[in-house]
Structure formats: structure tokens, C-alpha cells
């Protein structure tokens, strides 16, 4: 019989392939920002980025993996949003959290209006994760000239999302975030520590 959560050694719980809770606590208490950022990178890389690369590179399914990749990308957006705010879960209306993320990001704000952000949230995030399909006329494509464009007369009719351009922008957003942490934004660092503490259950 397996051990209950209460019987497990909490400090020894894995938070990424290379790191455990105790590693985070040691790095945090020592204010070792290189190590704290390494822990974040190892977690994001193993949970989201490497799976996307493996799926996309698979010769048999890669071409048809847009739903899986965008589902993971939506999880990345919610994860980053929580790191940016220092919260344990997405606060308020989730569609507004997506709009805040897009408009605040140098990688996305040029492609997303508020209407596009809300439609993306409804048609892709909710459609794929809750209904296993995109909604209305919205589709996932590759080899487009733009990250996102409208389909019908209204934005709410549907969007075309280039999943390669979209995911590449997310990878760049993660790199930008790590650089901002490294360069010492006090508020961002405080929120980062709060989120990591939530993840570690401390």
C-alpha cells in the first residue's frame, strides 16, 4: 500500500525532474537567484516546453497536434499569469487574465486586441480544454504569415491561430521573464517567490 500524503517526506517531494522542495527552500533562503531561476526553468521545461517539442517533432502525429500544443500553451499562459501576480490560482474572470497577459507581453500585444483575447479564451482555451474542439469558425494552422487573424466579419466569429508562431512567442516570453527575474525586479521577484511557495506547499 502506498503512503498517504501525510506520511510522505514533504521536503523530498519532487517539483521538477532535477529539484525537490528542499532544493527550493535552500535556494530561496540563501537568496540564490541563479538556482531559483534554474528550478523554475527545469519545471517549465519538463512540464510544458519539452512535451510540446516532442509532440511537434513526431513524424506521425506532429502535423495534427495543434490541439494538444495549444492546450499546453494555455496552461503555460495561466501558469505565467500566476507567477506574474504571485497567486496560487488564476484570479477573477479567467478571460480577463488572458487579456491582461496578452496586452502586457511584448511578444503578444501587437497581435491581440481585447476582442481577440476574449475570443481566443472562449474558442481555444475553453473550447479545447472543455469540449475537445475549437468553437464556431476558429481553427489551428501552421505556415501562416501572422500569429492570429480573424475569419468572419466579426472577431467573435472565429480566429486562425498559427500554433508555431504562437508557441515560439511563448518560449520567448518565458525567456524574457527569466531575464527580468535575473535583473532584479523587486515586485516580480516577490510574486515569483510567492508562487513557488504555493507550488511547494509552504
Beta strands, then each sheet from edge to edge (+ up, - down):
strand 1: 139-141
strand 2: 148-150
strand 3: 159-162
sheet 1: 1+ 3+ 2-
end
